[in-house]
Protein backbone atom coordinates (compact mmCIF):
# COMPACT_ATOMS: atom_id res chain seq x y z
CA UNK A 1 0.00 0.00 0.00
CA UNK A 2 1.25 3.42 -0.94
CA UNK A 3 1.85 6.13 1.65
CA UNK A 4 2.28 9.83 0.98
CA UNK A 5 5.37 11.23 2.68
CA UNK A 6 5.30 14.79 3.96
CA UNK A 7 8.69 16.30 4.70
CA UNK A 8 9.28 18.20 7.91
CA UNK A 9 12.14 19.56 9.98
CA UNK A 10 11.08 17.50 12.99
CA UNK A 11 11.81 13.86 12.16
CA UNK A 12 12.66 12.49 15.63
CA UNK A 13 9.71 10.11 15.40
CA UNK A 14 8.20 7.93 12.68
CA UNK A 15 4.62 9.14 12.31
CA UNK A 16 1.98 7.30 10.27
CA UNK A 17 -1.49 8.80 9.88
CA UNK A 18 -4.49 6.79 8.71
CA UNK A 19 -7.06 9.31 7.50
CA UNK A 20 -10.21 9.78 5.43
CA UNK A 21 -9.76 12.31 2.63
CA UNK A 22 -12.99 14.21 3.38
CA UNK A 23 -12.85 14.05 7.19
CA UNK A 24 -12.55 17.41 8.98
CA UNK A 25 -10.77 15.86 11.98
CA UNK A 26 -8.30 14.14 9.65
CA UNK A 27 -7.61 17.46 7.89
CA UNK A 28 -7.09 19.05 11.30
CA UNK A 29 -4.55 16.34 12.22
CA UNK A 30 -2.64 16.90 8.97
CA UNK A 31 -2.71 20.66 9.56
CA UNK A 32 -1.34 20.20 13.10
CA UNK A 33 1.51 18.01 11.85
CA UNK A 34 2.29 20.45 9.03
CA UNK A 35 2.21 23.54 11.28
CA UNK A 36 4.60 21.84 13.72
CA UNK A 37 6.88 20.79 10.84
CA UNK A 38 6.55 17.09 11.72
CA UNK A 39 7.73 14.67 9.06
CA UNK A 40 5.00 12.07 8.57
CA UNK A 41 3.42 9.62 6.19
CA UNK A 42 -0.28 9.27 5.60
CA UNK A 43 -2.75 7.07 3.86
CA UNK A 44 -6.24 8.25 2.89
CA UNK A 45 -8.03 5.01 3.66
CA UNK A 46 -11.13 5.84 1.60
CA UNK A 47 -8.97 6.15 -1.53
CA UNK A 48 -7.35 2.71 -1.07
CA UNK A 49 -8.34 -0.59 -2.62
CA UNK A 50 -10.62 -2.80 -0.54
CA UNK A 51 -7.67 -5.14 0.05
CA UNK A 52 -5.58 -2.30 1.48
CA UNK A 53 -8.53 -1.03 3.57
CA UNK A 54 -8.78 -4.48 5.13
CA UNK A 55 -5.03 -4.49 5.90
CA UNK A 56 -5.35 -1.07 7.54
CA UNK A 57 -8.35 -2.18 9.62
CA UNK A 58 -6.44 -5.25 10.72
CA UNK A 59 -3.36 -3.16 11.59
CA UNK A 60 -5.40 -0.78 13.76
CA UNK A 61 -7.31 -3.58 15.50
CA UNK A 62 -4.15 -5.65 16.09
CA UNK A 63 -2.68 -2.64 17.90
CA UNK A 64 -5.78 -2.45 20.10
CA UNK A 65 -7.25 0.67 18.54
CA UNK A 66 -10.85 1.36 17.58
CA UNK A 67 -11.75 1.72 13.91
CA UNK A 68 -11.89 5.49 13.92
CA UNK A 69 -10.13 8.16 11.94
CA UNK A 70 -7.78 9.86 12.19
CA UNK A 71 -5.53 7.22 13.72
CA UNK A 72 -1.92 8.21 14.34
CA UNK A 73 0.77 5.59 14.95
CA UNK A 74 4.00 6.95 16.39
CA UNK A 75 7.26 4.98 16.29
CA UNK A 76 5.26 1.86 15.46
CA UNK A 77 4.29 1.67 19.16
CA UNK A 78 1.91 4.43 20.22
CA UNK A 79 -1.59 4.57 18.72
CA UNK A 80 -3.69 7.72 19.11
CA UNK A 81 -7.24 7.96 17.84
CA UNK A 82 -8.73 11.31 16.97
CA UNK A 83 -5.28 12.93 17.07
CA UNK A 84 -5.72 14.89 20.33
CA UNK A 85 -3.33 17.81 20.03
CA UNK A 86 -2.27 17.80 23.68
CA UNK A 87 -1.32 14.11 23.52
CA UNK A 88 0.43 14.60 20.17
CA UNK A 89 2.45 17.48 21.65
CA UNK A 90 3.49 15.25 24.56
CA UNK A 91 4.42 12.17 22.52
CA UNK A 92 6.16 14.16 19.77
CA UNK A 93 8.03 16.24 22.36
CA UNK A 94 6.78 19.61 21.10
PDB file as gemmi writes it, atoms N, CA and C in Angstrom:
CRYST1    1.000    1.000    1.000  90.00  90.00  90.00 P 1                      
ATOM      1  N   UNK A   1       0.840  -1.179   0.000  1.00  0.00           N  
ATOM      2  CA  UNK A   1       0.000   0.000   0.000  1.00  0.00           C  
ATOM      3  C   UNK A   1       0.877   1.231   0.000  1.00  0.00           C  
ATOM      4  N   UNK A   2       0.459   2.222  -0.692  1.00  0.00           N  
ATOM      5  CA  UNK A   2       1.247   3.416  -0.938  1.00  0.00           C  
ATOM      6  C   UNK A   2       0.951   4.492   0.101  1.00  0.00           C  
ATOM      7  N   UNK A   3       2.011   5.011   0.724  1.00  0.00           N  
ATOM      8  CA  UNK A   3       1.847   6.127   1.647  1.00  0.00           C  
ATOM      9  C   UNK A   3       2.323   7.401   0.962  1.00  0.00           C  
ATOM     10  N   UNK A   4       1.817   8.523   1.445  1.00  0.00           N  
ATOM     11  CA  UNK A   4       2.284   9.827   0.978  1.00  0.00           C  
ATOM     12  C   UNK A   4       3.194  10.367   2.071  1.00  0.00           C  
ATOM     13  N   UNK A   5       4.411  10.717   1.703  1.00  0.00           N  
ATOM     14  CA  UNK A   5       5.367  11.230   2.684  1.00  0.00           C  
ATOM     15  C   UNK A   5       5.368  12.750   2.645  1.00  0.00           C  
ATOM     16  N   UNK A   6       5.272  13.340   3.835  1.00  0.00           N  
ATOM     17  CA  UNK A   6       5.298  14.790   3.963  1.00  0.00           C  
ATOM     18  C   UNK A   6       6.576  15.145   4.723  1.00  0.00           C  
ATOM     19  N   UNK A   7       7.421  15.918   4.082  1.00  0.00           N  
ATOM     20  CA  UNK A   7       8.694  16.297   4.703  1.00  0.00           C  
ATOM     21  C   UNK A   7       8.472  17.302   5.819  1.00  0.00           C  
ATOM     22  N   UNK A   8       9.347  17.244   6.813  1.00  0.00           N  
ATOM     23  CA  UNK A   8       9.284  18.198   7.909  1.00  0.00           C  
ATOM     24  C   UNK A   8      10.620  18.264   8.611  1.00  0.00           C  
ATOM     25  N   UNK A   9      10.867  19.378   9.277  1.00  0.00           N  
ATOM     26  CA  UNK A   9      12.140  19.560   9.984  1.00  0.00           C  
ATOM     27  C   UNK A   9      12.247  18.642  11.197  1.00  0.00           C  
ATOM     28  N   UNK A  10      11.103  18.334  11.796  1.00  0.00           N  
ATOM     29  CA  UNK A  10      11.081  17.497  12.995  1.00  0.00           C  
ATOM     30  C   UNK A  10      10.848  16.044  12.585  1.00  0.00           C  
ATOM     31  N   UNK A  11      11.930  15.260  12.574  1.00  0.00           N  
ATOM     32  CA  UNK A  11      11.811  13.863  12.158  1.00  0.00           C  
ATOM     33  C   UNK A  11      12.341  12.922  13.240  1.00  0.00           C  
ATOM     34  N   UNK A  12      12.204  13.323  14.502  1.00  0.00           N  
ATOM     35  CA  UNK A  12      12.659  12.489  15.626  1.00  0.00           C  
ATOM     36  C   UNK A  12      11.855  11.204  15.739  1.00  0.00           C  
ATOM     37  N   UNK A  13      10.619  11.246  15.261  1.00  0.00           N  
ATOM     38  CA  UNK A  13       9.712  10.107  15.396  1.00  0.00           C  
ATOM     39  C   UNK A  13       9.179   9.699  14.021  1.00  0.00           C  
ATOM     40  N   UNK A  14       8.888   8.403  13.886  1.00  0.00           N  
ATOM     41  CA  UNK A  14       8.200   7.932  12.682  1.00  0.00           C  
ATOM     42  C   UNK A  14       6.705   8.079  12.949  1.00  0.00           C  
ATOM     43  N   UNK A  15       6.040   8.856  12.118  1.00  0.00           N  
ATOM     44  CA  UNK A  15       4.616   9.138  12.309  1.00  0.00           C  
ATOM     45  C   UNK A  15       3.853   8.655  11.080  1.00  0.00           C  
ATOM     46  N   UNK A  16       2.864   7.801  11.321  1.00  0.00           N  
ATOM     47  CA  UNK A  16       1.984   7.301  10.268  1.00  0.00           C  
ATOM     48  C   UNK A  16       0.560   7.705  10.619  1.00  0.00           C  
ATOM     49  N   UNK A  17      -0.120   8.327   9.676  1.00  0.00           N  
ATOM     50  CA  UNK A  17      -1.492   8.802   9.882  1.00  0.00           C  
ATOM     51  C   UNK A  17      -2.424   8.055   8.936  1.00  0.00           C  
ATOM     52  N   UNK A  18      -3.407   7.369   9.505  1.00  0.00           N  
ATOM     53  CA  UNK A  18      -4.491   6.794   8.711  1.00  0.00           C  
ATOM     54  C   UNK A  18      -5.624   7.810   8.748  1.00  0.00           C  
ATOM     55  N   UNK A  19      -6.068   8.244   7.579  1.00  0.00           N  
ATOM     56  CA  UNK A  19      -7.059   9.314   7.500  1.00  0.00           C  
ATOM     57  C   UNK A  19      -8.123   8.991   6.454  1.00  0.00           C  
ATOM     58  N   UNK A  20      -9.174   9.795   6.471  1.00  0.00           N  
ATOM     59  CA  UNK A  20     -10.210   9.780   5.434  1.00  0.00           C  
ATOM     60  C   UNK A  20     -10.093  11.124   4.716  1.00  0.00           C  
ATOM     61  N   UNK A  21     -10.059  11.103   3.406  1.00  0.00           N  
ATOM     62  CA  UNK A  21      -9.759  12.312   2.628  1.00  0.00           C  
ATOM     63  C   UNK A  21     -10.740  13.459   2.864  1.00  0.00           C  
ATOM     64  N   UNK A  22     -11.982  13.165   3.214  1.00  0.00           N  
ATOM     65  CA  UNK A  22     -12.995  14.210   3.382  1.00  0.00           C  
ATOM     66  C   UNK A  22     -13.297  14.538   4.846  1.00  0.00           C  
ATOM     67  N   UNK A  23     -12.584  13.907   5.763  1.00  0.00           N  
ATOM     68  CA  UNK A  23     -12.850  14.052   7.194  1.00  0.00           C  
ATOM     69  C   UNK A  23     -12.230  15.341   7.745  1.00  0.00           C  
ATOM     70  N   UNK A  24     -13.032  16.159   8.391  1.00  0.00           N  
ATOM     71  CA  UNK A  24     -12.547  17.406   8.980  1.00  0.00           C  
ATOM     72  C   UNK A  24     -11.511  17.177  10.070  1.00  0.00           C  
ATOM     73  N   UNK A  25     -11.728  16.157  10.912  1.00  0.00           N  
ATOM     74  CA  UNK A  25     -10.769  15.857  11.982  1.00  0.00           C  
ATOM     75  C   UNK A  25      -9.446  15.373  11.402  1.00  0.00           C  
ATOM     76  N   UNK A  26      -9.517  14.626  10.310  1.00  0.00           N  
ATOM     77  CA  UNK A  26      -8.299  14.142   9.650  1.00  0.00           C  
ATOM     78  C   UNK A  26      -7.525  15.313   9.050  1.00  0.00           C  
ATOM     79  N   UNK A  27      -8.248  16.261   8.448  1.00  0.00           N  
ATOM     80  CA  UNK A  27      -7.608  17.457   7.887  1.00  0.00           C  
ATOM     81  C   UNK A  27      -6.964  18.274   9.000  1.00  0.00           C  
ATOM     82  N   UNK A  28      -7.625  18.318  10.140  1.00  0.00           N  
ATOM     83  CA  UNK A  28      -7.087  19.049  11.296  1.00  0.00           C  
ATOM     84  C   UNK A  28      -5.790  18.389  11.789  1.00  0.00           C  
ATOM     85  N   UNK A  29      -5.761  17.061  11.799  1.00  0.00           N  
ATOM     86  CA  UNK A  29      -4.554  16.338  12.225  1.00  0.00           C  
ATOM     87  C   UNK A  29      -3.405  16.628  11.260  1.00  0.00           C  
ATOM     88  N   UNK A  30      -3.672  16.595   9.961  1.00  0.00           N  
ATOM     89  CA  UNK A  30      -2.635  16.897   8.966  1.00  0.00           C  
ATOM     90  C   UNK A  30      -2.138  18.336   9.139  1.00  0.00           C  
ATOM     91  N   UNK A  31      -3.070  19.247   9.369  1.00  0.00           N  
ATOM     92  CA  UNK A  31      -2.709  20.656   9.559  1.00  0.00           C  
ATOM     93  C   UNK A  31      -1.811  20.808  10.785  1.00  0.00           C  
ATOM     94  N   UNK A  32      -2.152  20.147  11.877  1.00  0.00           N  
ATOM     95  CA  UNK A  32      -1.343  20.204  13.097  1.00  0.00           C  
ATOM     96  C   UNK A  32       0.074  19.707  12.825  1.00  0.00           C  
ATOM     97  N   UNK A  33       0.196  18.574  12.161  1.00  0.00           N  
ATOM     98  CA  UNK A  33       1.510  18.015  11.854  1.00  0.00           C  
ATOM     99  C   UNK A  33       2.304  18.952  10.938  1.00  0.00           C  
ATOM    100  N   UNK A  34       1.629  19.524   9.953  1.00  0.00           N  
ATOM    101  CA  UNK A  34       2.294  20.454   9.033  1.00  0.00           C  
ATOM    102  C   UNK A  34       2.751  21.722   9.757  1.00  0.00           C  
ATOM    103  N   UNK A  35       1.881  22.297  10.580  1.00  0.00           N  
ATOM    104  CA  UNK A  35       2.209  23.536  11.285  1.00  0.00           C  
ATOM    105  C   UNK A  35       3.380  23.346  12.248  1.00  0.00           C  
ATOM    106  N   UNK A  36       3.523  22.137  12.786  1.00  0.00           N  
ATOM    107  CA  UNK A  36       4.604  21.844  13.717  1.00  0.00           C  
ATOM    108  C   UNK A  36       5.816  21.218  13.018  1.00  0.00           C  
ATOM    109  N   UNK A  37       5.794  21.258  11.691  1.00  0.00           N  
ATOM    110  CA  UNK A  37       6.877  20.785  10.843  1.00  0.00           C  
ATOM    111  C   UNK A  37       7.306  19.350  11.162  1.00  0.00           C  
ATOM    112  N   UNK A  38       6.305  18.504  11.439  1.00  0.00           N  
ATOM    113  CA  UNK A  38       6.548  17.092  11.720  1.00  0.00           C  
ATOM    114  C   UNK A  38       6.616  16.343  10.400  1.00  0.00           C  
ATOM    115  N   UNK A  39       7.656  15.547  10.219  1.00  0.00           N  
ATOM    116  CA  UNK A  39       7.730  14.667   9.063  1.00  0.00           C  
ATOM    117  C   UNK A  39       6.798  13.485   9.331  1.00  0.00           C  
ATOM    118  N   UNK A  40       5.932  13.170   8.373  1.00  0.00           N  
ATOM    119  CA  UNK A  40       4.998  12.065   8.572  1.00  0.00           C  
ATOM    120  C   UNK A  40       4.603  11.455   7.233  1.00  0.00           C  
ATOM    121  N   UNK A  41       3.999  10.292   7.347  1.00  0.00           N  
ATOM    122  CA  UNK A  41       3.424   9.622   6.190  1.00  0.00           C  
ATOM    123  C   UNK A  41       1.938   9.460   6.464  1.00  0.00           C  
ATOM    124  N   UNK A  42       1.145   9.501   5.407  1.00  0.00           N  
ATOM    125  CA  UNK A  42      -0.284   9.272   5.601  1.00  0.00           C  
ATOM    126  C   UNK A  42      -0.859   8.429   4.476  1.00  0.00           C  
ATOM    127  N   UNK A  43      -1.975   7.829   4.821  1.00  0.00           N  
ATOM    128  CA  UNK A  43      -2.754   7.065   3.855  1.00  0.00           C  
ATOM    129  C   UNK A  43      -4.202   7.516   3.997  1.00  0.00           C  
ATOM    130  N   UNK A  44      -4.804   7.956   2.897  1.00  0.00           N  
ATOM    131  CA  UNK A  44      -6.240   8.252   2.887  1.00  0.00           C  
ATOM    132  C   UNK A  44      -6.949   6.931   2.625  1.00  0.00           C  
ATOM    133  N   UNK A  45      -7.480   6.364   3.687  1.00  0.00           N  
ATOM    134  CA  UNK A  45      -8.033   5.010   3.656  1.00  0.00           C  
ATOM    135  C   UNK A  45      -9.160   4.882   2.637  1.00  0.00           C  
ATOM    136  N   UNK A  46      -9.990   5.906   2.519  1.00  0.00           N  
ATOM    137  CA  UNK A  46     -11.128   5.837   1.599  1.00  0.00           C  
ATOM    138  C   UNK A  46     -10.701   5.798   0.133  1.00  0.00           C  
ATOM    139  N   UNK A  47      -9.464   6.159  -0.152  1.00  0.00           N  
ATOM    140  CA  UNK A  47      -8.972   6.147  -1.529  1.00  0.00           C  
ATOM    141  C   UNK A  47      -8.183   4.879  -1.857  1.00  0.00           C  
ATOM    142  N   UNK A  48      -8.087   3.970  -0.888  1.00  0.00           N  
ATOM    143  CA  UNK A  48      -7.349   2.712  -1.068  1.00  0.00           C  
ATOM    144  C   UNK A  48      -8.241   1.629  -1.672  1.00  0.00           C  
ATOM    145  N   UNK A  49      -7.603   0.581  -2.146  1.00  0.00           N  
ATOM    146  CA  UNK A  49      -8.344  -0.591  -2.621  1.00  0.00           C  
ATOM    147  C   UNK A  49      -8.986  -1.272  -1.408  1.00  0.00           C  
ATOM    148  N   UNK A  50      -9.968  -2.102  -1.656  1.00  0.00           N  
ATOM    149  CA  UNK A  50     -10.623  -2.804  -0.538  1.00  0.00           C  
ATOM    150  C   UNK A  50      -9.637  -3.726   0.177  1.00  0.00           C  
ATOM    151  N   UNK A  51      -8.689  -4.286  -0.560  1.00  0.00           N  
ATOM    152  CA  UNK A  51      -7.673  -5.144   0.053  1.00  0.00           C  
ATOM    153  C   UNK A  51      -6.808  -4.338   1.030  1.00  0.00           C  
ATOM    154  N   UNK A  52      -6.383  -3.145   0.608  1.00  0.00           N  
ATOM    155  CA  UNK A  52      -5.575  -2.296   1.481  1.00  0.00           C  
ATOM    156  C   UNK A  52      -6.390  -1.789   2.673  1.00  0.00           C  
ATOM    157  N   UNK A  53      -7.662  -1.461   2.450  1.00  0.00           N  
ATOM    158  CA  UNK A  53      -8.528  -1.031   3.572  1.00  0.00           C  
ATOM    159  C   UNK A  53      -8.616  -2.122   4.622  1.00  0.00           C  
ATOM    160  N   UNK A  54      -8.731  -3.362   4.187  1.00  0.00           N  
ATOM    161  CA  UNK A  54      -8.777  -4.483   5.129  1.00  0.00           C  
ATOM    162  C   UNK A  54      -7.470  -4.617   5.902  1.00  0.00           C  
ATOM    163  N   UNK A  55      -6.334  -4.426   5.228  1.00  0.00           N  
ATOM    164  CA  UNK A  55      -5.030  -4.488   5.898  1.00  0.00           C  
ATOM    165  C   UNK A  55      -4.915  -3.379   6.945  1.00  0.00           C  
ATOM    166  N   UNK A  56      -5.395  -2.199   6.607  1.00  0.00           N  
ATOM    167  CA  UNK A  56      -5.347  -1.065   7.543  1.00  0.00           C  
ATOM    168  C   UNK A  56      -6.234  -1.346   8.750  1.00  0.00           C  
ATOM    169  N   UNK A  57      -7.443  -1.830   8.503  1.00  0.00           N  
ATOM    170  CA  UNK A  57      -8.349  -2.179   9.615  1.00  0.00           C  
ATOM    171  C   UNK A  57      -7.688  -3.191  10.540  1.00  0.00           C  
ATOM    172  N   UNK A  58      -7.100  -4.201   9.948  1.00  0.00           N  
ATOM    173  CA  UNK A  58      -6.436  -5.248  10.722  1.00  0.00           C  
ATOM    174  C   UNK A  58      -5.264  -4.675  11.523  1.00  0.00           C  
ATOM    175  N   UNK A  59      -4.491  -3.782  10.904  1.00  0.00           N  
ATOM    176  CA  UNK A  59      -3.362  -3.155  11.591  1.00  0.00           C  
ATOM    177  C   UNK A  59      -3.842  -2.382  12.820  1.00  0.00           C  
ATOM    178  N   UNK A  60      -4.870  -1.578  12.652  1.00  0.00           N  
ATOM    179  CA  UNK A  60      -5.396  -0.777  13.764  1.00  0.00           C  
ATOM    180  C   UNK A  60      -5.927  -1.682  14.870  1.00  0.00           C  
ATOM    181  N   UNK A  61      -6.706  -2.688  14.502  1.00  0.00           N  
ATOM    182  CA  UNK A  61      -7.305  -3.577  15.503  1.00  0.00           C  
ATOM    183  C   UNK A  61      -6.251  -4.426  16.205  1.00  0.00           C  
ATOM    184  N   UNK A  62      -5.229  -4.868  15.490  1.00  0.00           N  
ATOM    185  CA  UNK A  62      -4.152  -5.648  16.091  1.00  0.00           C  
ATOM    186  C   UNK A  62      -3.428  -4.827  17.154  1.00  0.00           C  
ATOM    187  N   UNK A  63      -3.341  -3.530  16.938  1.00  0.00           N  
ATOM    188  CA  UNK A  63      -2.681  -2.640  17.897  1.00  0.00           C  
ATOM    189  C   UNK A  63      -3.610  -2.243  19.050  1.00  0.00           C  
ATOM    190  N   UNK A  64      -4.841  -2.726  19.016  1.00  0.00           N  
ATOM    191  CA  UNK A  64      -5.781  -2.448  20.101  1.00  0.00           C  
ATOM    192  C   UNK A  64      -6.569  -1.167  19.943  1.00  0.00           C  
ATOM    193  N   UNK A  65      -6.528  -0.581  18.761  1.00  0.00           N  
ATOM    194  CA  UNK A  65      -7.252   0.667  18.539  1.00  0.00           C  
ATOM    195  C   UNK A  65      -8.641   0.447  17.980  1.00  0.00           C  
ATOM    196  N   UNK A  66      -9.507   1.428  18.183  1.00  0.00           N  
ATOM    197  CA  UNK A  66     -10.846   1.362  17.579  1.00  0.00           C  
ATOM    198  C   UNK A  66     -10.760   1.762  16.103  1.00  0.00           C  
ATOM    199  N   UNK A  67     -11.715   1.322  15.322  1.00  0.00           N  
ATOM    200  CA  UNK A  67     -11.747   1.716  13.909  1.00  0.00           C  
ATOM    201  C   UNK A  67     -12.336   3.114  13.812  1.00  0.00           C  
ATOM    202  N   UNK A  68     -11.492   4.090  13.981  1.00  0.00           N  
ATOM    203  CA  UNK A  68     -11.887   5.494  13.920  1.00  0.00           C  
ATOM    204  C   UNK A  68     -10.759   6.270  13.273  1.00  0.00           C  
ATOM    205  N   UNK A  69     -11.121   7.351  12.633  1.00  0.00           N  
ATOM    206  CA  UNK A  69     -10.130   8.163  11.937  1.00  0.00           C  
ATOM    207  C   UNK A  69     -10.255   9.606  12.387  1.00  0.00           C  
ATOM    208  N   UNK A  70      -9.125  10.291  12.514  1.00  0.00           N  
ATOM    209  CA  UNK A  70      -7.781   9.864  12.190  1.00  0.00           C  
ATOM    210  C   UNK A  70      -7.191   8.939  13.255  1.00  0.00           C  
ATOM    211  N   UNK A  71      -6.319   8.060  12.819  1.00  0.00           N  
ATOM    212  CA  UNK A  71      -5.529   7.222  13.716  1.00  0.00           C  
ATOM    213  C   UNK A  71      -4.065   7.529  13.428  1.00  0.00           C  
ATOM    214  N   UNK A  72      -3.334   7.868  14.474  1.00  0.00           N  
ATOM    215  CA  UNK A  72      -1.918   8.206  14.344  1.00  0.00           C  
ATOM    216  C   UNK A  72      -1.116   7.125  15.054  1.00  0.00           C  
ATOM    217  N   UNK A  73      -0.122   6.582  14.360  1.00  0.00           N  
ATOM    218  CA  UNK A  73       0.775   5.588  14.947  1.00  0.00           C  
ATOM    219  C   UNK A  73       2.164   6.209  14.983  1.00  0.00           C  
ATOM    220  N   UNK A  74       2.712   6.297  16.191  1.00  0.00           N  
ATOM    221  CA  UNK A  74       3.999   6.948  16.393  1.00  0.00           C  
ATOM    222  C   UNK A  74       5.035   5.906  16.789  1.00  0.00           C  
ATOM    223  N   UNK A  75       6.141   5.901  16.062  1.00  0.00           N  
ATOM    224  CA  UNK A  75       7.256   4.985  16.294  1.00  0.00           C  
ATOM    225  C   UNK A  75       6.824   3.524  16.311  1.00  0.00           C  
ATOM    226  N   UNK A  76       5.766   3.231  15.588  1.00  0.00           N  
ATOM    227  CA  UNK A  76       5.262   1.863  15.457  1.00  0.00           C  
ATOM    228  C   UNK A  76       4.827   1.271  16.798  1.00  0.00           C  
ATOM    229  N   UNK A  77       4.637   2.143  17.817  1.00  0.00           N  
ATOM    230  CA  UNK A  77       4.290   1.670  19.159  1.00  0.00           C  
ATOM    231  C   UNK A  77       3.053   2.343  19.732  1.00  0.00           C  
ATOM    232  N   UNK A  78       2.958   3.652  19.560  1.00  0.00           N  
ATOM    233  CA  UNK A  78       1.906   4.428  20.215  1.00  0.00           C  
ATOM    234  C   UNK A  78       0.791   4.699  19.213  1.00  0.00           C  
ATOM    235  N   UNK A  79      -0.433   4.344  19.582  1.00  0.00           N  
ATOM    236  CA  UNK A  79      -1.588   4.567  18.721  1.00  0.00           C  
ATOM    237  C   UNK A  79      -2.481   5.610  19.377  1.00  0.00           C  
ATOM    238  N   UNK A  80      -2.780   6.675  18.641  1.00  0.00           N  
ATOM    239  CA  UNK A  80      -3.690   7.719  19.108  1.00  0.00           C  
ATOM    240  C   UNK A  80      -4.853   7.821  18.139  1.00  0.00           C  
ATOM    241  N   UNK A  81      -6.047   7.816  18.671  1.00  0.00           N  
ATOM    242  CA  UNK A  81      -7.244   7.955  17.841  1.00  0.00           C  
ATOM    243  C   UNK A  81      -7.791   9.359  18.020  1.00  0.00           C  
ATOM    244  N   UNK A  82      -8.169   9.969  16.910  1.00  0.00           N  
ATOM    245  CA  UNK A  82      -8.731  11.305  16.971  1.00  0.00           C  
ATOM    246  C   UNK A  82      -7.673  12.397  16.985  1.00  0.00           C  
ATOM    247  N   UNK A  83      -6.410  12.006  17.098  1.00  0.00           N  
ATOM    248  CA  UNK A  83      -5.277  12.934  17.070  1.00  0.00           C  
ATOM    249  C   UNK A  83      -5.443  14.096  18.049  1.00  0.00           C  
ATOM    250  N   UNK A  84      -5.604  13.793  19.351  1.00  0.00           N  
ATOM    251  CA  UNK A  84      -5.725  14.885  20.328  1.00  0.00           C  
ATOM    252  C   UNK A  84      -4.419  15.685  20.384  1.00  0.00           C  
ATOM    253  N   UNK A  85      -4.521  16.992  20.160  1.00  0.00           N  
ATOM    254  CA  UNK A  85      -3.326  17.815  20.029  1.00  0.00           C  
ATOM    255  C   UNK A  85      -2.461  17.815  21.283  1.00  0.00           C  
ATOM    256  N   UNK A  86      -3.069  17.797  22.461  1.00  0.00           N  
ATOM    257  CA  UNK A  86      -2.272  17.797  23.683  1.00  0.00           C  
ATOM    258  C   UNK A  86      -1.443  16.518  23.799  1.00  0.00           C  
ATOM    259  N   UNK A  87      -2.037  15.395  23.462  1.00  0.00           N  
ATOM    260  CA  UNK A  87      -1.322  14.115  23.523  1.00  0.00           C  
ATOM    261  C   UNK A  87      -0.251  14.050  22.431  1.00  0.00           C  
ATOM    262  N   UNK A  88      -0.566  14.564  21.248  1.00  0.00           N  
ATOM    263  CA  UNK A  88       0.428  14.597  20.170  1.00  0.00           C  
ATOM    264  C   UNK A  88       1.625  15.448  20.578  1.00  0.00           C  
ATOM    265  N   UNK A  89       1.356  16.596  21.189  1.00  0.00           N  
ATOM    266  CA  UNK A  89       2.452  17.477  21.653  1.00  0.00           C  
ATOM    267  C   UNK A  89       3.360  16.723  22.633  1.00  0.00           C  
ATOM    268  N   UNK A  90       2.730  15.992  23.539  1.00  0.00           N  
ATOM    269  CA  UNK A  90       3.485  15.247  24.559  1.00  0.00           C  
ATOM    270  C   UNK A  90       4.346  14.159  23.913  1.00  0.00           C  
ATOM    271  N   UNK A  91       3.725  13.328  23.096  1.00  0.00           N  
ATOM    272  CA  UNK A  91       4.421  12.172  22.520  1.00  0.00           C  
ATOM    273  C   UNK A  91       5.495  12.619  21.523  1.00  0.00           C  
ATOM    274  N   UNK A  92       5.215  13.681  20.761  1.00  0.00           N  
ATOM    275  CA  UNK A  92       6.164  14.158  19.768  1.00  0.00           C  
ATOM    276  C   UNK A  92       7.177  15.145  20.346  1.00  0.00           C  
ATOM    277  N   UNK A  93       7.083  15.373  21.652  1.00  0.00           N  
ATOM    278  CA  UNK A  93       8.026  16.242  22.365  1.00  0.00           C  
ATOM    279  C   UNK A  93       8.058  17.650  21.800  1.00  0.00           C  
ATOM    280  N   UNK A  94       6.882  18.250  21.628  1.00  0.00           N  
ATOM    281  CA  UNK A  94       6.784  19.614  21.096  1.00  0.00           C  
ATOM    282  C   UNK A  94       6.706  20.631  22.213  1.00  0.00           C  
TER     283      UNK A  94                                                      
END                                                                             
